[in-house]
Amino acid sequence: EYGISLNAENQELLSLDIANLNELVGIEVDGPGHFVNIIDGKGAEDVSYTGGGAMKTGKDTTGWEFTANGQQQANGPTVLKHRLMNRLGWKIVHIPYFEWREEEDKE
């Protein structure tokens, strides 16, 4: 009815969560495994940053800790898949899991 074909077996190297094979349109719901946390030097003043982590020298503690600024970006394999699908003529809508969760929280 909607022109969406579901196939239980993988016939190609790349797969999509939902695909219209005739129109080359797909939907990808990208879960946490598709992203990496961005680690950088934005944070507390008592932290000295060096390439992906920090030496924290607080009032009561000194030690190494990894810090993330709350941002994420697609990991290498996901970016490659996006590029390949685009070059093959596909138009893909990507729904990152954190956007999905934000919408759930609004309800």
N, C-alpha and C positions, 0 to 999 in steps of 0.2 A: 504494500500500500504506500509506503514512504520511500521506496527505492533503496532500502538499506538491506544489504546482504550480510548475513552472519554465517561464517564458515568455521567449523570446529577444527579444521586442520590448517597448519601454516603451509602455504605454498610458495611464499616469497621469503627473502632474507629479512625484510622489514615488515612489521605488523602495526596495525592501528587499533585503538580501542573500539572505535565505531567508524565505518567507512561506507561511502556510496561509491561503488566501483565504477559505475557508469559516468558519474560526474567528476570523479577524482577529488572528492571532498571528504575530509575526515575530522574526527574529534579525538583528541588525546587528553586524558585526565592524567596529569603528571603528578605522581605521588612523591613523598619525601626522598626516595632513592634517586630521583632525577635532579636533585639540587645539592649544592655545597654551600656551607655558611661562609660568608665573607669575613675574614679576620683582618682587622686593621687597627690603626692607632687612634681610634676615637673612643674616649672613655674617661675614666677617673684621672684626676690630676696626680695621684700618688703612684702612677704606673709608668714605667719606662718601657716602650715598645721596641721589639726587635724582631722583624720578620715572622709574623704569625703567632706570636705569643707575647707574654709580658713578664717582666720581673716586677712583682708587686712588693712595694716597701711601705706597708701601712704602719699604723701605730703599734699594733701588736704582732704583726706577721711580716715575714719576708719570704718570698718564694715565687716560683714560676707558675703561671696559669695561662691557659688559652682563653682568649677573649673574642667574642663575636659581637658585631654591631647590630645584630638583628636582621641583616639583609641576607638574601640568598640569590644565587644565580644558577642557571642550568649548568650541569656538569658536562664534561667533554663528550661522552657518548650520546647524550641527549641533543646537544648542539649539532653533532655530526648527523644524527638521524633527521633533525629538522632540515638541515641543508640538503641532504640527499632526497628527502621527500619533495622539497621545493623544486629541485632540479629535475625530478621525474614528472613534474607538472601537477603535483598535488597541492591543494589549498587546505591547510590544516588549521583548526581552531585548537589552541592549547589552553587548558584549564588547570592552572597550578593548584595543588591541594590547599595552600594557605589562602587563596582567594575563595575557594569553596567553603572553607571553614569560616571566613569572615562573613559570608552570606548566611551561613547557618546561625551565627551569633546574632545577626540582625533580627531573626525571627522570634 
